[in-house]
Structure formats: structure tokens, C-alpha cells
Amino acid sequence: MSVEACEQEVLSLHRFFQEWLRGTAQEGSAERLSNVLAPSFQLVAPGGRIASRQQVLSSVEKGRGTRPKMRIWIENFRVVLESAHSTVVLYEEWQFDGHATTSRLSTAVFSQSEHGVLWQHLHETWCAPEPS
């Protein structure tokens, strides 16, 4: 499995989220998300709540245009584990909503699909603020 494909997927999906939340993504583009989440996908949110694939899709659908000043970027992408069938990556996701900046450390598990990579699992943890 290509590490480059995993990194491109992380970057591409977060660009989609930014456009979706700003309301600049085209109608129907949410299908992009459903195409890359595995049927058994789960998200462990920073607060510890576990969301199923369907819950994530529903939440994203409701969020279109709700954060017009949203900016999302990825830093420090790196591979944790790579095998023939899966890749585990770690990256920082930064968000600015027009008022405050937050960051989370994300661990994602990818598998190969016929069209690229599939998100199997995502675990997000809030990053601690820098000490003053």
C-alpha cells in the first residue's frame, strides 16, 4: 500500500471538510466521504465518544455551511506502521474557526481499496497547549 496515497487522502479529505464547513463545496460532494470510509469505520473523537460510519456521515451532512471562516490544515504527517494490507499514520490536524485555533493528534488506519485507500479507523486526541 502506498504511503503517498494515504498522505494524499488525509490532505484531500481535510480540504473537503474545510470546503464543506465553509459552504463552498458543491451539493452532492458529501458522497466523496462515503466512498472512502470503510463499512466498519469508527471515529474516536477527542472527547472519547465513539461514532460509527453512519453517525459520522450524518454529522458531516448537517454541518454544511455552518462554519464559513473555517480553516483546516495538516502538519507532521508520519507513518507508524506499514504492511501489505494496511497502513497506520499519525498527523496533527489544526483548525481555525475565525475565533480560536485548536489542534488534535490523529491516528488513522488505512486499508487498500480498488479505488485507492479506505479509512478503517480514526482516533483523535486534543493536543495540549504549549506551556507559558
N, C-alpha and C positions, 0 to 999 in steps of 0.2 A: 504494500500500500504506500502511496506517495505522501511523504510528509508535506511536500509543497501543496498538494491537493487539500490537505487538512488545514493548512495555514490560509490558503485562499478561501476556503469555505468559512472559516472563522471571520475573516475580514469582510467577505461578501455578505454574510448573514447580518453582521452588525451594521453594515451600510444600509441594508434593507430595513432593519429595526429603526435606524435614525430617520430614514425617509418616511416610514410608516407612521411613527410617532409624530413627526412634523406635519403629516398630512399631505406630503408631496409624492408619495408612492401611488402608482396607478391602481385603480379599482381592480380587484381580481389578483393582485400581485401577492396576496397572502398565500396563494397556492404554492408559492416558492418555498414557504416554510413547511407546509405539509409534505412536500416532496423530499425533504431532507431529514425529517425526524422519523426514526425507526418506529414501527408499530408499538414496541415495548419501551419507547423513550420515557425517561423520567428526569425531572429537574429537581434538584435540592436547592431551594432558594437560600439566599444569605441568612435569613432568619430561621432556617431549619425546616420550613414547610416543604413537603414533597408534592410535586404536581405531576400528573400524568400527561401524556402527549395531548390528549383531548382538552385537558384543563389549560395547558399552555396555548394551544391553538385558539381556544375560546377567549382567553385573556388578551392575546395579541389582537384578535379581531376587534374587540371592544376598545382597544387603545388607539385606533387610527385617528390621527389629528389631535390628540389630547395634549401633546407637548410640543408646541410649534417652535420652541427655541432649543430643542434637544440636540446635543452634540455627543456622539459616541466615538471612542477611539480605543484601539488595542495596542498594548505595549508588552514587551518582554515575552513574546511567544517562544516556547521551547517544548521539545519532545521529552516526555517522561519515559515512555515505553513504546517500542515499535516491534510489530511482528508481522507475519504474512497476512493475518486476518484482521488485526486491529491496531490502532494507534491511540495512545493516551498523550494528551498535550496539556500544558499549563500556560495560562496567559492572564494578564491584567486587563480588565475592562474598565474604562474610565467613562463617566457620564457627566455632562454639564447641562442642566435644565434651564439655564437663564438666570439662576439664583445661586445654586450651590454645585460643587463638584463632589462626586462620590466615586469610590473605586471598589472593585471586588476582584478577588483572585478566583479564577475559574479553572477547573479541571474537567476536560471533556474526553469522552471515549468515542472513537470513530470506528466504523467498520466500512468495508468496501461495498459499493453497490454497482449495479450495471451502468449507472449514470455518474458515478463519482464516489462521494463518501456519504455515509449516513451518521447522524448524531445518535448514539446509543444511550448516552448518559451525560448529564452536566451537573456539576456540583459547584456552587458559588459560595464564597465566604467574604464578608466585608473585610476590607483592608483596614488595618489600624492606622489612625492618623499619626503623622510624624510627631515625635516628642518636641515640645517647645524648648 
